[in-house]
């Protein structure tokens, strides 16, 4: 499964920048409409009233980016790009419009193109805070963590304590293995959010709940996640994180119920994969088989696009369909595009499943060298090290997996028990 923070970090970046650009678009809190829907409606009205002003199209494009992040509807990006094109026709090379172009590239997961475009904007205007945010986002997703850290630091230097920088810094802290520091920064970001920004606040609370659970504080995580759902009922990200907690707690049917509820408002193929795994754990093998089949069909249909669920597809082919060659094919394709820690993990697992353990160990250890503490990665590293004949490293990685709150911790514990039993029989 795709880790919740890796996915949501770019979402929040786009939302934050869109909000900064579209903050004058209209009133907040209109009944039955999200902030994005309100902004889109108001921007369309502004265009009708002022069709020759480029900023009217900027307002629409920024609102559509926010809408795409809320609904996961890529058609919004297509319309946003049309609005950007019109804006540039009216005011060629205007800086604000070109920033929105980068947001669209980030939203479509065209991270290398977004990075190059953001670099050009940064060279042109080296003191723009949100351009540094875009550089951070693109570098995180590509695995260029040192450059991402530098850009995030510039954001804080230029405007100390600003909310978009705090959110990015929190994500980097987690990637570097500092869950407590990440929580502190995310808490500061949450406290900086206006009460009217309900979805942004729910997003921050969800990240805080995730980080509390990662720090083995299940009670605090439960409290914060329930707070997110109270503020924003049926918020899909909070339902996802709560479902992951239920899996670790062995409450598999509860996890299925939560993920089924989430699926009513989310269309990502990856959500089907997570649901299928929970159904399998709950003993609903027939339903799991159907969900896995639907996931495979939908994931393959988008596998050649940058915005995909290829990492989940790799794990599906290896861990469930038992088609390691197909898993490696997908992993190699994704690895050609990006080298973030989660892609390196999927690639390493695919290499291992195809008997290429020397290269697999190189890739998984490159991922772990960033500092990330992730039970799945530790389990994979442990299995790969054992297969390579390094029992000391293998047991060390597996013990690190056991220390964390994850279903992978239970699997690591089983492997360690098996190793101990074999040693006792000798």
C-alpha positions as CSV (number, residue, x, y, z in Angstrom):
1,X,0.0,0.0,0.0
2,X,1.0,3.4,-0.6
3,X,2.0,5.1,2.6
4,X,-0.5,7.7,3.6
5,X,2.1,10.6,4.3
6,X,4.0,10.1,1.0
7,X,0.9,10.5,-1.0
8,X,-0.7,13.3,1.2
9,X,2.3,15.5,1.3
10,X,2.1,16.6,-2.3
11,X,-1.7,16.9,-2.0
12,X,-1.3,19.3,0.9
13,X,1.4,21.3,-1.0
14,X,-0.9,21.8,-4.0
15,X,-3.8,22.7,-1.7
16,X,-1.8,25.2,0.3
17,X,-0.5,26.9,-2.8
18,X,-3.9,26.9,-4.5
19,X,-5.4,28.4,-1.3
20,X,-2.7,31.1,-1.3
21,X,-3.5,32.0,-4.9
22,X,-7.3,31.8,-4.7
23,X,-7.9,33.2,-1.2
24,X,-10.0,36.0,-2.6
25,X,-12.3,33.8,-4.6
26,X,-15.3,33.9,-2.4
27,X,-16.9,33.1,0.9
28,X,-16.2,29.9,2.8
29,X,-18.7,27.5,4.3
30,X,-21.5,27.6,1.7
31,X,-23.9,24.7,2.5
32,X,-23.0,21.3,0.9
33,X,-20.0,22.6,-1.0
34,X,-16.3,22.1,-0.4
35,X,-13.9,25.0,-0.4
36,X,-12.7,24.0,-3.8
37,X,-16.3,23.8,-5.2
38,X,-16.9,27.3,-3.8
39,X,-13.7,28.7,-5.3
40,X,-14.4,27.1,-8.7
41,X,-17.9,28.5,-8.9
42,X,-16.7,32.0,-7.8
43,X,-13.9,31.9,-10.3
44,X,-16.2,31.0,-13.2
45,X,-18.4,33.9,-12.2
46,X,-15.4,36.2,-12.2
47,X,-14.4,35.1,-15.7
48,X,-17.9,35.9,-16.9
49,X,-17.6,39.3,-15.4
50,X,-14.0,40.0,-16.4
51,X,-13.1,37.7,-19.3
52,X,-10.1,39.7,-20.4
53,X,-8.3,39.7,-17.0
54,X,-5.7,37.0,-16.8
55,X,-6.0,36.7,-13.0
56,X,-9.6,35.5,-13.4
57,X,-8.2,32.4,-15.2
58,X,-5.5,32.0,-12.5
59,X,-8.2,31.9,-9.9
60,X,-10.0,29.2,-11.8
61,X,-6.9,27.1,-12.4
62,X,-5.8,27.3,-8.8
63,X,-9.3,26.3,-7.6
64,X,-9.4,23.4,-10.1
65,X,-6.1,22.1,-8.8
66,X,-7.5,22.1,-5.3
67,X,-10.6,20.3,-6.6
68,X,-8.5,17.7,-8.3
69,X,-6.8,17.0,-5.0
70,X,-10.1,16.7,-3.2
71,X,-11.8,14.4,-5.7
72,X,-8.9,12.7,-7.4
73,X,-10.5,13.6,-10.7
74,X,-7.7,14.2,-13.2
75,X,-10.2,16.0,-15.6
76,X,-9.8,19.0,-13.3
77,X,-6.2,19.2,-14.2
78,X,-7.1,19.2,-17.9
79,X,-9.4,22.1,-17.4
80,X,-6.9,23.8,-15.1
81,X,-4.3,23.6,-17.9
82,X,-6.8,25.2,-20.3
83,X,-7.3,28.1,-17.9
84,X,-3.6,28.5,-17.6
85,X,-3.2,28.6,-21.4
86,X,-5.8,31.3,-21.6
87,X,-4.1,33.3,-18.8
88,X,-0.8,33.1,-20.6
89,X,-2.4,34.3,-23.8
90,X,-3.6,37.4,-22.0
91,X,-0.4,37.9,-20.0
92,X,2.5,36.0,-21.4
93,X,5.2,34.8,-19.0
94,X,3.3,36.0,-15.9
95,X,4.9,34.5,-12.8
96,X,1.7,33.5,-10.9
97,X,0.3,31.5,-13.8
98,X,3.6,29.7,-14.3
99,X,3.6,28.7,-10.7
100,X,0.1,27.2,-11.2
101,X,1.6,25.2,-14.1
102,X,4.1,23.7,-11.7
103,X,1.2,22.7,-9.4
104,X,-0.5,21.0,-12.2
105,X,2.6,19.0,-13.0
106,X,3.0,18.0,-9.4
107,X,-0.6,17.0,-9.2
108,X,-0.2,14.8,-12.3
109,X,3.0,13.3,-10.8
110,X,5.2,14.7,-13.5
111,X,7.8,15.3,-10.9
112,X,10.9,15.7,-13.1
113,X,9.1,18.2,-15.3
114,X,7.8,20.0,-12.2
115,X,11.3,20.2,-10.8
116,X,12.8,21.7,-14.0
117,X,10.0,24.2,-14.2
118,X,10.3,25.2,-10.6
119,X,14.1,25.6,-10.9
120,X,13.5,28.1,-13.7
121,X,11.0,30.0,-11.6
122,X,13.4,30.0,-8.7
123,X,16.2,31.4,-10.8
124,X,13.9,34.1,-12.0
125,X,12.5,35.0,-8.5
126,X,14.8,33.6,-5.9
127,X,12.8,34.8,-2.9
128,X,9.4,33.3,-3.6
129,X,8.5,31.0,-0.7
130,X,6.0,28.8,-2.6
131,X,8.5,28.1,-5.4
132,X,10.8,26.6,-2.8
133,X,7.8,24.6,-1.7
134,X,7.4,23.2,-5.2
135,X,11.1,22.4,-5.3
136,X,10.7,20.6,-2.0
137,X,7.8,18.6,-3.2
138,X,9.3,17.5,-6.5
139,X,12.6,16.5,-4.9
140,X,10.9,14.5,-2.2
141,X,9.0,12.5,-4.7
142,X,12.1,11.9,-6.8
143,X,14.2,10.9,-3.8
144,X,16.4,13.9,-3.8
145,X,16.1,14.4,-0.1
146,X,19.2,16.6,0.5
147,X,17.9,19.1,-2.0
148,X,14.4,18.8,-0.6
149,X,15.7,19.6,2.8
150,X,17.6,22.6,1.5
151,X,14.5,24.0,-0.2
152,X,12.3,23.5,2.9
153,X,14.9,25.3,5.0
154,X,14.8,28.2,2.6
155,X,11.1,28.4,3.0
156,X,11.5,28.7,6.8
157,X,14.4,31.2,6.4
158,X,12.3,33.5,4.2
159,X,9.2,33.3,6.2
160,X,9.7,31.7,9.7
161,X,6.9,29.6,10.9
162,X,4.9,29.6,7.7
163,X,2.3,26.8,7.5
164,X,3.4,25.3,4.1
165,X,7.0,25.1,5.2
166,X,6.0,23.5,8.6
167,X,4.0,20.8,6.8
168,X,6.9,20.0,4.4
169,X,9.5,20.0,7.2
170,X,7.2,17.6,9.2
171,X,7.1,15.1,6.3
172,X,10.9,15.3,5.9
173,X,11.4,14.7,9.6
174,X,9.4,11.5,9.3
175,X,11.3,10.4,6.3
176,X,14.5,11.0,8.3
177,X,13.2,8.8,11.1
178,X,12.2,11.5,13.6
179,X,8.5,10.8,14.2
180,X,8.4,12.9,17.4
181,X,10.0,15.9,15.6
182,X,7.5,15.5,12.8
183,X,4.6,15.5,15.2
184,X,5.8,18.7,16.8
185,X,6.0,20.5,13.5
186,X,2.7,19.1,12.3
187,X,1.1,20.2,15.5
188,X,2.5,23.7,14.9
189,X,1.1,23.7,11.4
190,X,-2.3,22.6,12.7
191,X,-2.4,25.4,15.2
192,X,-1.6,27.9,12.4
193,X,-4.6,26.9,10.3
194,X,-7.8,29.0,10.4
195,X,-10.8,27.3,11.9
196,X,-12.6,27.8,8.6
197,X,-10.2,25.5,6.7
198,X,-11.9,22.3,7.8
199,X,-10.4,19.9,5.3
200,X,-6.9,21.3,5.8
201,X,-7.3,20.9,9.5
202,X,-8.6,17.3,9.1
203,X,-5.7,16.6,6.9
204,X,-3.2,17.8,9.6
205,X,-5.0,15.9,12.3
206,X,-4.8,12.7,10.2
207,X,-1.0,13.2,9.9
208,X,-0.8,13.7,13.6
209,X,-2.7,10.6,14.3
210,X,-0.5,8.6,11.9
211,X,2.6,9.9,13.7
212,X,1.2,9.1,17.2
213,X,0.5,5.6,16.1
214,X,4.0,5.3,14.6
215,X,5.3,6.3,18.0
216,X,3.3,3.4,19.5
217,X,0.8,5.7,21.2
218,X,-2.4,4.1,20.0
219,X,-4.7,5.9,22.4
220,X,-3.4,9.3,21.3
221,X,-3.7,8.3,17.7
222,X,-7.3,7.1,18.1
223,X,-8.2,10.4,19.8
224,X,-6.7,12.6,17.1
225,X,-8.1,10.6,14.2
226,X,-11.6,10.7,15.8
227,X,-11.2,14.4,16.1
228,X,-10.4,14.6,12.4
229,X,-13.5,12.6,11.5
230,X,-15.6,14.8,13.8
231,X,-14.4,17.9,12.0
232,X,-14.8,16.3,8.6
233,X,-17.1,13.3,8.7
234,X,-16.1,10.4,6.3
235,X,-12.8,12.1,5.4
236,X,-11.1,9.4,3.4
237,X,-7.6,9.9,4.6
238,X,-8.7,9.6,8.3
239,X,-10.7,6.5,7.5
240,X,-7.7,5.0,5.8
241,X,-5.4,5.6,8.8
242,X,-8.0,4.3,11.2
243,X,-8.4,1.2,9.1
244,X,-4.6,0.6,9.2
245,X,-4.8,0.9,13.0
246,X,-7.6,-1.7,13.1
247,X,-5.5,-4.1,11.1
248,X,-2.6,-3.9,13.5
249,X,-5.1,-4.3,16.4
250,X,-6.4,-7.5,14.7
251,X,-9.8,-5.9,14.2
252,X,-10.0,-7.0,10.6
253,X,-13.7,-6.7,10.0
254,X,-13.7,-3.1,11.4
255,X,-10.9,-2.4,8.9
256,X,-13.0,-3.8,6.1
257,X,-15.9,-1.6,7.2
258,X,-13.8,1.5,7.3
259,X,-12.2,0.9,3.9
260,X,-15.6,0.1,2.4
261,X,-16.9,3.3,3.7
262,X,-13.9,5.2,2.3
263,X,-14.4,3.6,-1.1
264,X,-17.7,5.3,-1.5
265,X,-15.9,8.6,-1.8
266,X,-12.6,7.6,-3.4
267,X,-11.8,6.1,-6.8
268,X,-8.1,5.3,-6.5
269,X,-7.2,1.7,-7.6
270,X,-4.8,1.6,-4.6
271,X,-7.8,1.8,-2.3
272,X,-9.1,-1.4,-3.7
273,X,-5.8,-3.1,-3.0
274,X,-5.9,-2.1,0.6
275,X,-9.5,-3.2,0.9
276,X,-8.7,-6.6,-0.7
277,X,-5.9,-7.2,1.8
278,X,-8.2,-6.4,4.7
279,X,-10.9,-8.6,3.3
280,X,-8.4,-11.4,3.1
281,X,-7.3,-11.0,6.7
282,X,-11.0,-10.9,7.7
283,X,-11.5,-14.3,6.0
284,X,-13.6,-13.0,3.1
285,X,-11.6,-14.7,0.5
286,X,-14.2,-14.5,-2.3
287,X,-14.6,-10.8,-1.8
288,X,-10.9,-10.3,-1.6
289,X,-10.4,-12.2,-4.9
290,X,-12.9,-9.9,-6.6
291,X,-11.3,-6.7,-5.1
292,X,-7.8,-7.9,-6.2
293,X,-9.0,-8.6,-9.7
294,X,-10.7,-5.2,-10.0
295,X,-7.6,-3.5,-8.6
296,X,-5.3,-5.3,-11.1
297,X,-7.5,-4.2,-14.1
298,X,-7.6,-0.6,-13.0
299,X,-4.0,-0.4,-11.9
300,X,-2.7,-1.8,-15.2
301,X,-4.8,0.7,-17.1
302,X,-2.9,3.6,-15.6
303,X,0.5,1.9,-15.1
304,X,2.1,3.8,-18.0
305,X,1.1,7.1,-16.6
306,X,3.1,9.0,-14.0
307,X,0.1,9.2,-11.7
308,X,-0.3,5.5,-11.0
309,X,-0.5,2.8,-8.4
310,X,2.5,0.9,-9.6
311,X,4.0,0.3,-6.2
312,X,0.8,-1.4,-5.0
313,X,0.8,-3.4,-8.3
314,X,4.3,-4.6,-7.6
315,X,3.4,-5.9,-4.2
316,X,0.2,-7.5,-5.6
317,X,2.1,-9.4,-8.3
318,X,4.7,-10.6,-5.8
319,X,2.8,-11.2,-2.6
320,X,-0.6,-12.2,-3.9
321,X,-0.6,-13.2,-7.6
322,X,2.8,-14.9,-7.3
323,X,4.0,-13.4,-10.6
324,X,7.4,-12.1,-9.7
325,X,8.5,-11.4,-13.3
326,X,5.5,-9.2,-13.9
327,X,6.2,-7.5,-10.5
328,X,9.8,-6.7,-11.5
329,X,8.7,-5.4,-14.9
330,X,6.4,-2.8,-13.2
331,X,9.0,-2.0,-10.6
332,X,11.7,-1.3,-13.2
333,X,9.3,1.0,-15.0
334,X,8.6,3.0,-11.8
335,X,12.3,3.0,-10.8
336,X,13.2,4.6,-14.2
337,X,11.0,7.6,-13.2
338,X,11.8,8.1,-9.5
339,X,14.1,7.0,-6.7
340,X,12.1,7.9,-3.5
341,X,12.4,5.4,-0.6
342,X,9.0,3.8,-1.3
343,X,9.9,3.1,-4.9
344,X,13.3,1.7,-3.9
345,X,11.5,-0.6,-1.4
346,X,9.2,-1.9,-4.1
347,X,12.1,-2.3,-6.6
348,X,14.2,-4.2,-4.0
349,X,11.3,-6.6,-3.1
350,X,10.8,-7.3,-6.8
351,X,14.5,-7.9,-7.4
352,X,14.6,-10.3,-4.4
353,X,11.5,-12.2,-5.6
354,X,13.4,-12.7,-8.9
355,X,16.5,-14.0,-7.2
356,X,18.6,-10.9,-7.6
357,X,19.4,-10.4,-3.9
358,X,22.7,-8.6,-4.3
359,X,21.1,-5.7,-6.2
360,X,18.0,-6.0,-4.0
361,X,20.1,-5.5,-0.8
362,X,21.8,-2.5,-2.4
363,X,18.4,-0.8,-3.2
364,X,16.8,-1.5,0.2
365,X,19.8,-0.3,2.1
366,X,19.9,2.9,0.0
367,X,16.3,3.5,1.0
368,X,16.9,2.8,4.7
369,X,20.0,5.1,4.7
370,X,17.7,8.1,4.5
371,X,16.7,7.2,8.1
372,X,13.1,6.2,7.5
373,X,11.6,3.8,10.1
374,X,9.1,1.7,8.2
375,X,8.1,-1.8,9.3
376,X,7.5,-3.0,5.8
377,X,11.0,-1.8,4.6
378,X,12.6,-3.3,7.7
379,X,10.9,-6.7,7.1
380,X,11.9,-6.6,3.4
381,X,15.5,-5.7,4.4
382,X,15.5,-8.5,6.9
383,X,14.3,-11.2,4.5
384,X,16.7,-10.0,1.8
385,X,19.7,-10.0,4.2
386,X,18.8,-13.5,5.4
387,X,18.6,-14.7,1.8
388,X,22.0,-13.1,1.2
389,X,23.4,-15.2,4.0
390,X,23.7,-12.3,6.5
391,X,21.8,-13.6,9.5
392,X,23.1,-10.9,11.9
393,X,21.8,-8.0,9.6
394,X,18.6,-10.0,8.9
395,X,17.7,-10.4,12.5
396,X,18.6,-6.7,13.2
397,X,16.3,-5.5,10.5
398,X,13.5,-7.8,11.6
399,X,13.8,-6.7,15.2
400,X,13.5,-3.1,14.0
401,X,10.3,-4.0,12.2
402,X,8.9,-5.6,15.3
403,X,9.3,-2.4,17.3
404,X,6.9,-0.5,15.0
405,X,3.1,-0.5,14.8
406,X,2.3,-2.3,11.6
407,X,1.0,-5.6,10.2
408,X,4.5,-6.1,8.9
409,X,5.7,-6.2,12.5
410,X,3.7,-9.3,13.1
411,X,5.1,-11.0,10.0
412,X,8.6,-10.0,11.1
413,X,7.9,-11.5,14.5
414,X,6.9,-14.8,12.9
415,X,10.1,-15.0,10.9
416,X,12.2,-14.3,14.0
417,X,10.3,-17.1,15.8
418,X,11.0,-19.5,13.0
419,X,14.7,-18.6,13.0
420,X,14.8,-19.2,16.8
421,X,13.0,-22.5,16.5
422,X,15.5,-23.7,13.8
423,X,18.4,-22.7,15.9
424,X,17.0,-24.6,18.9
425,X,16.7,-27.8,16.8
426,X,20.4,-27.7,15.9
